[in-house]
Structures are given as structure tokens and as C-alpha cells.
Amino acid sequence: MMNSTNKESLLAMVSQLKERFSVESVTYIQNHEVHIELPNSDIHGALTYLKTSGYRQLSALTCVDWLKEGKFQLIFNVFDWSKGDRIVLQTKVDRMNPKGNPPRFNTITSIYHGAKYYEREVHEFFGIVFEGNPDALKQLFLEQWDDIPPMRKDFNSREYSDKKYIKREYRKSFGEEGGEPFERD
């Protein structure tokens, strides 16, 4: 259960982060949750600071594709069990670097060891390379995938399906146009 003490502890932590890092924006979601946008250069320092301040659980590391902006947003969700506070750090990276290589970001596995699996997932679904994570390029879910990462907004699932799978015709077996109406007993 959240109370005013939780909000005070979260406000204090946000204040400390603002003193130490280049906080670009702060959005309070609830009394116990805040989202903070930081530049790439501050993410590792902020995560280290948060972990030493009690935010010992990395609950998630995920990504959002902002296709029109040409950016990926990395999202780091950390939790402090003693206070029930959640801080979500966010940063953006270019979708492609100047030489046309995949986007890159330094691993956070030295801060949160469990991030190695999250980084593998983000690499597999969005194509971001996490430098310093030796396992980041290993496939996690998509065996023998041979197209652009499927969670990118420029991935065309219909085109991929048409290219990879045999087209089938399906006839309707129930309903107004296809035979007897479907009824449950």
C-alpha cells in the first residue's frame, strides 16, 4: 500500500538524480512511479546510482521504435522493494548510425547481471547491439530468422508471410455465408 512517505522518498530520489545527471524530463505516473528521460551518456551512471540507493531489481529493459523520429527509445525499469518505488529511465538512440550499421548501446550487465537476457531480446526484436555483452547476439526466440527484426515499425509482416509461407485458401464452415450457423450447446 502506498502512502505519502512513498511519494516523499520518490521525490527525494528524483531531486538527487537531477543534481547528479542531465535529466531531460520527469513524468510522475503514480505516487510510487516516475519516468525520467536522460541522455545516453547518463544512463549507466544513473542506473549505478539507483542500484546503490536500493533499486536492486531491474524489472524490465525494453524498447520502443519511433520510426518517424529515426530513434529507438530504450526503457530501463528499476524497483526498490523496501519502499515500493519504481523508476523508469528512458533514453533514445539513433535507429541507424552514420555508416548504416545497427544501433549500438553499451551493455548494463555490469550493473544488473540479469540484463543480459533483456538485451538479447531487444537485440533480437529491434536490432540494437549491446556492446560488451558477449551473449547479446545469440538467438533467444527467433530461430533462423532472416529478415529485419520483427518489432521494428518498418517490418512488413504481410510481405514476410507471403515470402515464407505457402498461401492457403480457407473456406468458411459456418455462419450466414458458409453453411449452418454456429451454436453452442
N, C-alpha and C positions, 0 to 999 in steps of 0.2 A: 504494500500500500504506500502510495506517495503522499508526502506531506510537505509543508513549507521548508523543512530542513533540507529535503532533497533539492528543491529549486535553488536554495541558497548555495549548496555545495556545487551545483552545476554552474551557477552564475560566477562563483569564485574561480572555478576551473577555466571558464571562458575568459575571464579577466586575465588570468595568468598566461593563457595561450596568446592573448592579444599583446601582452607585454613582451613575449619572447619571439613571436613569429609574425609574419606579414599576413594577418588574417584579412581576406578579401571580403567575406560576407559571413553573417551569422543568422541562422533561422531557427527560432525556438519552435519545436514541434509540440511538446508537452512539457509538463513540469520536470520531467526526468529525461528529456531527449532534446539534443540540439544538433544541427547540421552546420558545419564550418567549411567554407571554401578557402583553400590555401594554394599558393604556387607550388609547383613540383619540388622546388628546392627546399621547401619547409616540411614536406610530408614525413620524411624519415626522422627528423628531429622532433616533430610534434608527436609522432607515434611513440618514440622512445620516451619522451617526457610523460606522455599519458600512461605508458606501461609502468614506469617507476612511481607514478602517482596513484596506482591502484586499478587502472584499466587493464587488467591482466588477460582478458578474453577478447580475442579477435573473433567476433561473431560472424563476420562475412567480409569478403573482398569481392566486389563485383564491378560491372562496367555498364555504361550507357553510351550508345552511339548517337552522337549529334551530327548527323550526316551533313546538314546544310552549313554547319559551322566548320566542318572539317576536323572535328575533335572527337576524342573518346573521353568520357569522364570516369575516372577511377574512384570508387567509393569504398572507404575503409570504415567498418562498423565495429567499434570497441565498447566494451561493457565493464563497469565496476560493480561487482557483486555486493560489496559491502554497503554501497549507497543506492544501488538500483539505478544508476545513471548510465545513459548511453550517449556516446559522442560519435557522430558520423563525419569523418573527414572526407573532403572531396577535392579532386584536382583534375585538370584537363591536360591531355597530351594530344599532339597532332596525329591525325589518322595515318599520315604518311610523312616520313622525314624527307628532307630535300632531295636525297638521292633515290627516292622511290622505294626505300627499304621499309620493312614493317615498323610500326611504332615501337618504341623501347621505353622501359622504365626499370629502375634499379629495384631488385628484389627487397622485400621486407622480412625475409626469413631469418635474418639475424636478430630481428626484434620479436617477431611472432613466428616460431618454427612451423606451426600449422598452416601458415600462409602458403607453403609450397603446393598444397593441393588446390587452393583457391587460385593461385597464379597459373597453375596448369589449366584449370577450367577457363579462366579468362583468356589465356593464350589460344586454347582450342576453339573457343566460340567467337572471339573477336580479333585474334591475331597479334595481340600485344606480346612482345618478347620481354620477359623479366630477366634482365642481365644479373648474373650472379646466382641464379637458381639452376643448378645442374639438371634438375628434373623438369623444368618448365616446358621443354619441347616434347616431352614424352606424351603420347596419346593417353587420354584419360577415358573418354567416352566414344569418340568417333573413329572407329576402326577403319582404316584405309580411306579416309576422307581425302578427296582430290579436287576440292573446289575452294573458293574463298570461305573464310569462316562463316558459319550459318547464322549467327546472330547480328551480323552487320546489316545495316538497313539497305545496302546495295546488293545483298544476296537475293537472287531471284529463285524462290523455291519451286515455282511452276517450271521454269526453264531447266532447273536441275532435275526435277522429277521426269520431265519429258525426255531429257537426255539419258537418264539412267534406267528407267523402268519401262516395261512393255505397257502400251496403252491397252486398257480393257474397256469393253462395253458392258455396262450393267443395266439389266432390265429391272424395272420396278416390279416388285412382287406383291404389293398391297397398296391400298389407297384408292382414290377415285379413278385414276387412270390405269392402274396396274392390277386389277383383279379384286379379290374380296377385301373388304375393309378389315383393318387390323383391330381385333378386340381382345381384351384381356378377360380371363375367367374370374 
